[in-house]
């Protein structure tokens, strides 16, 4: 899939972080974004678009630690919905220990970016995650 046609759902409770991720993604050629400020809002977007392929995101980039439904709960829900089971899910986290990563992998995370990160790190993970979903 070409980056300019890929729809990305960015999920983070901090508007500044969403803006940084969006700007980095724009530098990489992505043009279509939806944003959610927590896991519950993101889950509603995914449920609302589950049967509308022309609106459904092709990729989720989500923070792990958020109030309410966190990123781990979100990816677990995504993996249970037939329309989104295979949706690439990139987790942004400050958690870099193996135990956290194993929990996330078990829940169905496609890849990780550890904060703080730069555009190159994001690009490498996006290419890996998107190429494995094709």
MOHU-V993301 format. One record per residue. RES is the residue in one letter. D_CENTER is the distance of its C-alpha to the mean C-alpha in whole Angstrom. Layout:
res-><RES	RES>
d_center-><D_CENTER	D_CENTER>
//
This chain:
res-><X	X	X	X	X	X	X	X	X	X	X	X	X	X	X	X	X	X	X	X	X	X	X	X	X	X	X	X	X	X	X	X	X	X	X	X	X	X	X	X	X	X	X	X	X	X	X	X	X	X	X	X	X	X	X	X	X	X	X	X	X	X	X	X	X	X	X	X	X	X	X	X	X	X	X	X	X	X	X	X	X	X	X	X	X	X	X	X	X	X	X	X	X	X	X	X	X	X	X	X	X	X	X	X	X	X	X	X	X	X	X	X	X	X	X	X	X	X	X	X	X	X	X	X	X	X	X	X	X	X	X	X	X	X>
d_center-><16	17	15	17	16	12	11	7	6	6	7	10	13	15	15	16	13	11	14	14	10	12	15	14	12	15	17	15	16	14	15	14	11	11	10	11	12	12	11	14	13	10	12	14	13	12	15	17	15	16	19	19	17	18	16	13	10	9	6	3	2	4	8	10	13	13	16	17	14	12	9	11	13	10	9	12	13	11	13	16	16	17	16	12	13	12	9	7	4	4	6	8	11	15	16	17	20	20	20	17	15	17	16	13	14	16	13	12	9	9	9	9	10	13	14	16	15	16	15	17	15	11	13	14	11	10	13	13	10	11	15	15	13	16>
//
